[in-house]
Structure formats: C-alpha cells, structure tokens
Amino acid sequence: MTVQDRGLLPLLAGLCPMHAVLDAEGHLVQAGPTFAKLFGARALQGMRFLDLIELRRPHQAGNMADLLASAGARLRLRLRAPPHTALKGVLLPLPGGGAVVNLSFGISVVEAVRDFDLTGADFAATDLTTEMLYLIEAKSAAMDASRKLNLRLQGARIAAEEQAFTDMLTGLRNRRALDHVLDRLMQSEQDFALLHLDLDFFKQVNDTLGHAAGDHVLQEVARRLRDEVRSDDLIARVGGDEFVILLLGMTERAPVGDLADRMIARLEKPVPYRAQHCRISGSIGITLSCAYDSPEPVRMMADADLALYAAKGRGRGCARFHESPLPRAAPAHGIA
C-alpha cells in the first residue's frame, strides 16, 4: 500500500517540511513546504527530482534506479541552481514504487536561512536546527558585544596613552613623550636637530598679571611654535617655560638657524591678554645629532642646554649652536 493510499502525505508535510515524495520514475509527487521554498514560486509537482537536486555522494545519480541504489545511505546533495546550497539527506523506497527523500541543510543552515529567508516555522518541531540558530545568534551577539567592548577598551587605552604623553595646558608633548621619541630616534639612527627653547621675561608676566595670564601666554607660545614646524616634528614642553623641539631629518645649520630665528621673531610679537599686551622673547640652544660620532640623548640635551645658556649670556632673544668646547657653566634652568 502506498503513502498516498494511507493518506500520510499531509502528515509528512508537518513532520518533515524538507521532504520530497517521488514516483517510480523519480518525479515529484509532493514537496514539503520548506523544500518548496528553496525554489521560490516554481510549481514542483511532476518535475524530475534530479533536475533540481544533484546527488554527489555516495555516488552520482542519473535516474531513479541510481537514487534507489542509495537507499538508507547518508546522502550528500546540492541544489543545481545558484546558490548551489549543500544538503544532507536519506532516501527510503516506498512499497509499490517511488521513494521518500528527507533533506536537511547541515552546516550550510546559516547560509540557507539567509539565502531563502527561512524562519523557525520552516523546520520540524523536533529539529535541533532552531536551537542551533539561537545559539549562533547568541554567540554572534556576544562576539559583537565583545568587539565593541574591546574597541572601547582600546580607545580608552589609546586615550590614556595619549594623555600620558601630552602636556595638558598646551596640548604639546611632555617630557615622557620626548624621552620616548629620542629613544626611538637613537634606535633608528635618524638624524635630527634638537632645539632647547627657554622663554625670556616670562616670569615678569606671571608676577605682574598673574598665573592665568601666564597660562594664556604658554598656550599662545605653543600655537606659534606649531605654526613654524612640520607635522612630523615634535615640540615638547619640558618645564614651566621650557620647550624642546626635534626637527627630524634636519642636519644643516643654516635652515635650522633660520627656523630658530623665525620662532624667536614670532615669540616677540605681543600676546594680547584682556586689556594688556604680554611681551616675551625666547632664547634657543641648538645641537645636531650628526655632529656626534654616537649621539646620546643625555649628552645632546646637556649640550643644547649649554648653548641655551650661551644665548642667554649674549643678551637673550637669540639662538646659539653648541660649539665644542663650550664653557661648562650652570644649566639655564630658572633663568628668566
């Protein structure tokens, strides 16, 4: 007695939504609702099963006899039409001829859900696929949340590192950043010019107009210095009114000296503050890494400091290169 005779076809649709009932010639008698969904609006009844589905394992199939030869085996199939979705299945022959093929997506279920707009209703009630999809969705949501958290943590870490290397008043780099860049330059053996700048007459601004005016002047000094250097150069505030400028790749005295003179000229322009004009200048000591057989940050800083002290001694408002030997004198810290 056939499945049709028993009236079991409607039951198959509910229990196995991915089934296909074939007649003795391999044509579709009935397609489960999910199986039919794979082919859109096409009318499947009467179509040849092997025109829709390709049997790949355990062997190729060209007719119904080949299909029946695979009865009870684990079948590996795929759609003949794009997107060529992979399928798993099992075929059982029917009494009186024909067969029932029950299919599933296996590991291709995620792509199938996307490609064919499947929902939980397209799977059998006992199919664990729905639970698996929930787990995949939950895992995806958890991984997305983890990625967002990692991005926030990375952003917070970068912000913290940026803050650790930044002078909060002027927005310039600080001493820690300067030491880091100098160490990197020593390792890369890249030549550079080091300028040690100390503001002249800054103490008078603080003493006469107050620290708020002094802070305003420092911020304006930072802006003017940034305008004079390239984006790859570094300006660090290393003390109250002291700055170190690293000019990367600059080894010629003339252009470095010209730049130092321009900086001083910019600094000598009055800085408006409320109803007052703050007047300062700058003295600069310069040394070049190419002047050393083996440049060292500590020695270069000391030599630039000595050159700065020499510039102060010449009346301030000027720049001096380190000349060997310079007289060993007290460092310029604290000179107004």
N, C-alpha and C positions, 0 to 999 in steps of 0.2 A: 504494500500500500504506500503511495507517495505522500510527500509532505502536503501537497495540495489536497489530496483526499482527506487527510486528517484535519485540515483547516488550521494548520500550525503556522502558516505564513505570517499572520498578524502577530503571533507570539514572538517569532524571530525578530521582527522589527523592534519590539520592545526590549528583548533580551540581548540582541546582538545588532546594534544600529550600524555596524560596519560589515554586515554580511551581504553575500550575493548568492542567489539561487540560480543554478544553471540547469538547462535541459540537457538531454542526451547529446546534443550537438555542440554544447558549450555556449549557448546563447542565454542571455539574461532573462530569467522569468520574473525575478523580483530583486530589487536593490534596497538595502537598508537605508534609512533616512540620512545617516552620516556618509555612507558610501556614495549616495546620490549627490550629496552636497559637494563632493570633490569634482563633479563635472558640471556644476552650475545648473543651467536651465535645460540641459540636453535630456531628451527622452531616452532612457536607457533600455527599457524593455525591448527584447528582441535583438539587441546589439550583441555582437560576439565579444565575450569576456576578454579574450586575448588581444582584441583590437584596442582595448582600454588599458589593460594591465599586462606588464611584461614579467614573466617568471624568470628569475635569474639563477636561483638555486633551489633545490639541489641539481637541477639541470634545466636546459632551455625547453620550452614547450611551444609547439606549433599547432596543436589541435587538442581536442578533448581527451583523446587517448593518452597524450603526454601528461595532461593535467591529472588524470586518474591514476597514472603511474606514480604520482607523488602523494597519493592519499595517505594521510596520517603523519607525513613528514613536516618538519618545520620549513616553511616556505619563505624565501626572500624574494620580494617582488618590488616593482616600482611603477608609477604612472608613466605611460608612454608620452603623454603631453607635458609640457612645462607646467609646473616647476620640477617635474620628474621626482615627486616625493617618494621616498623609500617606504616600503610597507613590509610587515610581517604577517604571516597567515598560516592557516591549516585548512586542508580540504578533506571532506568526508563524502563518500559516494552515497547516493540515495537509492533505496530499494526501487526497482523499476526503471532505473536510469537517471542520469543527471547527478548533480552534486551541490553541496552547500560549502561555500568558502567563507570563513570568518577571518576578518582582517583587523590589524591594529597598526599604529604608527611606530611603535618602538621609540628609539632615541630621536626620531625625527618629529616627535609630537609637538615640540615648541615651535618649530618652523611651520608645521601644519596648522596649528592654532592661528598663527599669524597669516598664513597664505590663504586659508579658507574661512577665516573669521568664525572659528569654532568656539563653542561655549560648553559649560558643564553638561548641558542638556544633550549634547551630541555624543556623549559617552555612556556606556552601560552603567547602571547604578552600582554594580559590583566592580567596575573598572577602577583600579588604583590610579589611573592617569590623572583624575581630577585632584586627588590628594597630592600627587607629584607636582602638578602645575601650581597648586597653592604653595608647596614648599619652594618651588623655583621662584615664584613671585615674592615669597617672603625673603628668600635668600637675596634676590635681586634688590629688594627694598633695603635689606640690611647692608648689603655691599654699597648701595648708593649713599645710605646714611653714613657709612664708614668713610667713603671717599670724601663726602662733604666735611665730615669731622676732620679728616686728615688735611684737607685743604685749609680749613680754618686754623688748625694747629700749625700747619706750615706757614700760613700767613702771619699768625701770632709770633712764631719763631723768627721769621724774617723781620717783622716789625720790631721785635725785641733786639735783634742783632743790629738793625739799622739805628735804633735808639742808642744802643751801647756805643756805636761809633760816631754819634752825632753830638755836636755842641748845641744844646737846646736853645740857647739865647740867639745865636746867629744862624743856625742851620748848617754851619760848616762842619767839617770833620773835626774830631777831637784828637787828643794825644794818642789814645789807644788805636784809632784808625791810622794815624801817621806811622806808628811803630809797625803795624801790620803791613802797610804798603811798602815801607822801607825794607822790611824783611823779604817781601816778595820781589822787590827790585834787586836786592842782593842775590837772590837765587837765580833770577832770570838774566843777570848781568846786563841789564838795560841801563844805558847811560841817562843821566838826568842832571838838572840844576837844582840846587837846594838854596832857597832864599829864607833868611830869618828876618822877619819884619817886627819892629817894635814901634808903637805909636809914640810920637813926641807930643808933649803938652796935654796928654790925656788926663793926667792927674788933676790939672787945673780945672778941667771940665767937671770932674766929679766934685772937686772941692767947692766950686762956685755955684754950680747949677744942680748938683745932687746926682745920686746914682741913677735915677730914671733917665736923666739926660745922657749919662754915660752909657747906659744900655742902648739908648736910641742911636748914639754915635757908633757903637760897636756894630749894630745891625746895618747901618749905612756903610760902614767900612767893609763889611762882608759883601754887601751888594756891589760896591765899586770894584773890589778885588775880583769877584766872579766875572764882572764885565770885561776884565783885562786878560783872563786866561782862557785856555781851550777847555772843552768838555772833558778831555782825558786827564787834564792836570788836577792836582789836589791842593786844596787850601785847608789848613787845619788851624784852629785856634788852640794854642798850647798853654796859654796863660791869660791873665786878666786882659792885657792889651798886647799880647804877643801872638804872632802868626807865623806859620811855616808854610811855604809854597814849594811844591815839587813840580818842576816843568819837565815832563817826560820827553826824552829824546833830544833835548837841547844841550849842546856841548860847546857852542861858540859864544865867546864872551860878549861880542858886540850886540847880538839880538837879545841876550839875557839882560845885559846892562840897559839897553833901550827900554825893555819891558819894565825893569825896576824903576827907571826914571818916570815912565808913564804912570806907574802905580803911585809914586810919591806925588806927582803933579795932581792926580785925581784926589788923593787924600787931603791935599792942601786947599781944596775948594771948600768954602764954609758949609757946615751942616746945619740947616735950619732946625731949630727946636723951639716950638711955641713962638715967642716973640724974640728969641735970641738967635744968634749965629755962633755955633761952636766951631772953633778953629783949632785944627790939629795938623800934624805932619807925620812923617814916618821916616825911620832910618832902617836901612836894609843891609845885611851881611850876606854875601853870596859865596858859594863854593860849588865846584863842578866835579861830578863823580869821575870824569875822565882824567882829572888831574892826579888821581891816586893809582898806584900800582894795584892795590887791592882795597877798594873803598869799603869803609865800615861805617854804619850809621852813627855810632857814638862819636867817632873821630870827626866825621863830616859835620855833625851838629855842633861840636865844640869849635871847629874851625869857622863855621858860619857865625857862631856867637862872638868869636874874636873879631871877625870882620865887622860885625854889627857894632861892637864896642869901638872899633876904629872909626866907623861912620859917625857915631855919637861924638867922638873926640874931635872930629872935623867940623862940628857945628850943627849936627843933626840935619834932617831933611835931605839926606843924600844916600847913595849906595856905594858900598866898597866890596871888592872881591877879596877873598882870602889870598894873601901873598905869603909864601913860606920864605923865611920865618917871620911871623908876626910876633910882636912882643907879647909874652904871656901875661895877661892882665886879668883882673877880676871880670867875671861874666857880666853881661849887660842887664841881668835881671834887676828890676827895681829902679832903673834909670828913667826919669820922667821924660 
